[in-house]
Amino acid sequence: MVEALVAAGIAVGSGGVVYALAAARVVKQYERGVVLRLGRLKDSVRGPGLTMIVPFVDRLRKVNMQIVTMPVPAQDGITRDNVTVRVDAVIYFKVIDPADAVIQVEDYQFAVSQMAQTSLRSIIGKSDLDDLLSNREKLNQGLELMIDSPAIGWGVQIDRVEIKDVSLPETMKRSMARQAEADRERRARVINADAELQASKKLAEAAGVMSEQPAALQLRLLQTVVAVAAEKNSTLVLPFPVELLRFLERAQPSQAAPAEPAEPVKAPVAPPVAPLAEPAAAEIPPAQAPVEIVGEDGEIDSPKNL
């Protein structure tokens, strides 16, 4: 009899141990337990520590309350100014209501991921390229609001959304590089012109001081000579100061004023010469008739016989 009681006690104890092991659950500090009894949600959410449930009746689901860091896959889109870009982001969120995270949505992490991708595509289509590159803080806030609106009903709170990278086509990168180079060249020219203007003003002031003290120009010349000689050049060019020439001019005795130049004498103008008449043709005397000479014998001698 006693043995039977002992055996029954042992069996009951064993059953109690098995029941306790089956009913005991440990909830970690960063988790919360949601109990479903016969498929019905219990009002109380189990806190961290050891908790007991009814075996084969209750089902405990643990929900992580830590902040989750989820990368958003890169999305291809066309901006408002018709530029093809590829943008990826990262989202930080956490569960604030474990019961809603279990009941309201099947998989809250997958739902948040899909909502983040859809919102990122929408942001790309509504923004310009310059906003994606330089005004990311505003876009991050808009993206956070778009994701947080439906996530509140899932018991999820969006802490932060950050756009990580914006990939551009190579042609667009080259165009932007040329634009930046041209802008920097423009600024360099403006800076050089401003420097020339300031230098000209300072040089004008220096020239005014040197005009009052001519010796200052000679001292400046000597300083230039010293600076050039320090370079150990084989050729040294010494410019002759113009002020020294002016000093020598002032040192010469003043000469008498030159007499006024006499009025120029006008040379007599020769009267115009009439053109010479063409010489008259020389008169050629008419040819004389041959002379006939009669000889003693009564024959006429020709001039050849004379």
C-alpha positions in Angstrom: 0.0 0.0 0.0 2.7 2.3 1.0 4.6 1.4 -2.1 1.6 2.2 -4.2 1.3 5.6 -2.6 5.0 6.3 -3.1 4.7 5.3 -6.7 1.7 7.5 -7.2 3.4 10.4 -5.5 6.4 9.9 -7.7 4.2 9.8 -10.8 2.4 13.0 -9.7 5.7 14.7 -9.0 7.0 13.7 -12.4 3.9 14.9 -14.0 4.1 18.2 -12.2 7.7 18.5 -13.3 6.8 17.8 -16.8 3.9 20.2 -16.6 6.1 22.9 -15.2 8.7 22.4 -17.8 6.1 22.5 -20.5 4.4 25.6 -19.0 7.5 27.6 -18.1 8.7 30.2 -20.5 11.6 32.7 -20.2 11.1 36.1 -21.7 14.4 38.1 -22.2 14.8 41.7 -21.1 14.5 43.1 -24.6 11.5 41.0 -25.5 7.8 41.0 -24.7 5.4 37.9 -24.7 2.1 37.9 -26.4 -0.1 35.0 -25.3 -2.8 33.5 -27.5 -5.1 31.2 -25.6 -7.0 29.0 -28.0 -6.3 31.5 -30.7 -7.7 34.4 -28.6 -5.4 37.3 -27.5 -4.9 37.7 -23.9 -5.1 41.3 -22.6 -1.9 41.2 -20.6 1.5 41.2 -22.3 4.1 39.2 -20.5 7.1 41.1 -19.3 10.8 39.9 -19.1 11.6 37.0 -16.8 10.0 33.6 -16.1 6.4 33.3 -17.1 3.9 30.3 -17.1 1.4 29.4 -19.7 -1.1 26.6 -20.0 0.5 23.8 -22.1 -1.3 22.8 -25.2 -3.8 25.7 -24.7 -1.7 28.9 -24.7 0.8 29.9 -27.3 3.4 32.5 -26.4 4.9 34.6 -29.1 8.0 36.7 -28.3 8.3 40.1 -29.9 11.7 41.8 -30.1 11.5 45.4 -28.8 15.0 46.5 -29.9 15.6 49.0 -32.6 15.9 47.2 -35.9 18.3 48.4 -38.6 17.0 47.4 -42.0 18.7 48.2 -45.3 16.4 49.3 -48.1 17.4 47.7 -51.5 18.5 50.1 -54.1 15.7 51.4 -56.2 15.9 52.6 -59.8 13.8 55.7 -60.7 13.5 58.8 -62.8 13.6 62.2 -61.0 11.3 65.0 -61.8 13.9 66.6 -64.1 14.1 63.3 -66.1 17.4 61.9 -64.7 17.8 58.2 -64.1 19.2 57.5 -60.7 19.6 54.5 -58.4 19.0 55.2 -54.7 19.4 53.0 -51.6 18.6 53.8 -48.0 18.5 52.5 -44.5 15.6 52.5 -42.0 15.6 52.3 -38.2 12.4 51.2 -36.4 11.2 49.5 -33.3 8.0 47.8 -32.0 6.1 49.9 -29.5 2.9 47.7 -29.3 3.7 43.9 -29.3 0.0 43.0 -29.5 -0.6 45.0 -32.7 2.7 43.8 -34.2 1.4 40.2 -33.8 -2.3 40.7 -34.6 -2.5 43.6 -37.1 0.2 42.4 -39.6 1.5 39.0 -40.6 5.2 39.9 -40.7 5.8 43.5 -39.6 9.5 43.5 -40.7 8.5 42.4 -44.3 5.7 45.0 -44.3 8.0 47.8 -43.3 10.6 46.8 -45.9 8.0 46.8 -48.7 6.6 50.1 -47.5 10.1 51.6 -47.4 10.9 50.6 -51.0 7.6 52.0 -52.3 8.0 55.2 -50.4 11.6 55.6 -51.7 10.4 55.2 -55.3 7.8 57.8 -54.7 10.3 60.2 -53.2 12.6 59.8 -56.2 9.8 60.6 -58.7 8.8 63.8 -56.8 12.3 65.2 -56.3 14.9 66.9 -58.5 18.4 65.7 -58.9 19.8 68.6 -56.9 17.5 67.8 -54.0 18.7 64.2 -53.9 22.3 65.3 -53.9 22.2 68.4 -51.6 18.9 68.4 -49.7 18.8 64.9 -48.3 17.7 66.0 -44.8 14.4 67.2 -46.1 13.9 64.0 -48.2 14.7 61.9 -45.2 12.0 63.6 -43.2 9.5 63.2 -46.0 10.4 59.5 -46.4 10.0 59.0 -42.6 6.5 60.5 -42.6 5.4 58.3 -45.6 6.6 55.1 -43.9 5.5 56.0 -40.4 1.9 56.7 -41.3 0.8 53.1 -42.0 3.4 51.6 -39.6 1.7 53.2 -36.5 -1.3 50.8 -37.1 1.1 47.9 -37.0 2.5 48.8 -33.6 5.8 49.9 -35.2 7.5 53.3 -34.8 9.9 54.6 -37.4 12.9 56.2 -35.7 14.9 57.4 -38.6 15.3 57.0 -42.4 18.5 57.8 -44.2 19.3 57.9 -47.9 22.7 56.2 -48.2 23.8 56.6 -51.8 22.7 58.1 -55.1 24.2 56.5 -58.2 24.2 58.5 -61.4 25.0 57.5 -65.0 28.5 58.0 -66.2 27.4 60.7 -68.7 25.7 62.7 -66.0 28.8 62.4 -63.8 31.0 63.8 -66.6 28.5 66.6 -67.2 28.5 67.5 -63.6 32.2 67.4 -63.4 32.5 69.8 -66.3 30.0 72.1 -64.7 31.9 72.1 -61.4 35.2 72.7 -63.3 33.7 75.7 -65.1 32.3 77.1 -61.9 35.6 76.8 -60.1 37.4 78.4 -63.1 34.9 81.3 -63.0 35.5 81.8 -59.3 39.3 81.6 -59.8 39.1 84.4 -62.4 36.9 86.5 -60.1 39.4 86.0 -57.3 42.3 86.9 -59.5 40.6 90.1 -60.7 39.7 91.0 -57.2 43.4 90.5 -56.2 44.6 92.6 -59.1 42.2 95.4 -58.0 43.4 95.3 -54.4 47.0 95.2 -55.6 46.5 98.2 -57.9 45.0 100.2 -55.0 48.0 99.4 -52.8 50.4 100.2 -55.6 48.7 103.5 -56.2 49.0 104.3 -52.5 52.7 103.3 -52.5 53.3 105.4 -55.6 51.8 108.4 -53.8 54.1 107.9 -50.8 57.1 107.5 -53.1 56.2 110.7 -55.0 56.4 112.6 -51.8 59.7 111.0 -50.8 61.8 110.3 -53.9 64.5 108.5 -51.8 62.0 105.8 -51.0 62.1 104.7 -54.6 65.9 104.4 -54.4 65.6 102.3 -51.2 63.0 100.1 -52.8 65.4 99.6 -55.8 68.2 98.6 -53.4 65.9 96.1 -51.7 65.0 94.6 -55.1 68.8 94.3 -55.9 69.4 92.5 -52.6 66.5 90.1 -53.2 67.8 89.3 -56.7 71.4 88.9 -55.5 70.3 86.3 -52.9 69.3 84.0 -55.8 72.9 83.7 -56.8 72.3 84.6 -60.4 75.2 85.1 -62.8 73.6 88.2 -64.4 72.4 91.1 -62.4 70.4 93.9 -64.2 70.4 97.3 -62.4 67.7 99.5 -63.7 68.5 103.2 -63.8 65.9 105.1 -61.9 64.1 107.8 -63.7 63.9 109.9 -60.6 67.7 110.3 -60.6 67.5 111.7 -64.1 64.9 114.2 -63.0 67.1 115.1 -60.1 70.1 115.8 -62.5 67.9 117.9 -64.7 66.9 120.1 -61.8 70.5 120.4 -60.7 71.7 121.9 -64.1 71.8 125.8 -64.3 68.8 127.3 -66.0 69.7 128.6 -69.5 68.3 131.7 -71.3 65.1 131.3 -72.9 65.5 130.6 -76.6 64.6 133.4 -79.0 61.3 133.2 -80.8 61.7 131.7 -84.2 61.5 134.2 -87.1 58.7 134.0 -89.4 59.5 131.7 -92.3 60.6 133.5 -95.5 58.4 132.7 -98.4 60.5 131.8 -101.5 59.4 133.7 -104.7 57.3 131.6 -106.8 58.5 131.4 -110.5 55.9 132.2 -113.1 54.7 129.3 -115.0 56.7 128.5 -118.0 54.8 128.2 -121.3 55.4 124.9 -123.1 57.9 125.2 -125.9 56.6 125.1 -129.4 57.7 122.3 -131.5 60.6 123.3 -133.8 59.6 124.1 -137.4 60.7 121.6 -139.9 63.9 122.8 -141.8 63.2 123.9 -145.2 65.0 121.7 -147.7 66.1 123.7 -150.8 64.8 122.3 -154.0 67.1 120.2 -156.0 68.9 122.2 -158.8 68.6 121.1 -162.4 71.7 119.5 -163.9 73.9 121.9 -165.9 74.6 121.0 -169.4 78.0 122.0 -170.8 78.6 122.2 -174.5 82.1 121.2 -175.6 84.2 122.6 -178.4 83.1 119.9 -180.7 79.6 120.8 -180.1 78.8 117.7 -177.8 77.1 118.0 -174.5 79.4 116.9 -171.7 77.7 115.1 -168.8 78.5 116.2 -165.4 80.4 113.0 -164.9 83.1 114.2 -167.4 83.8 117.4 -165.5 
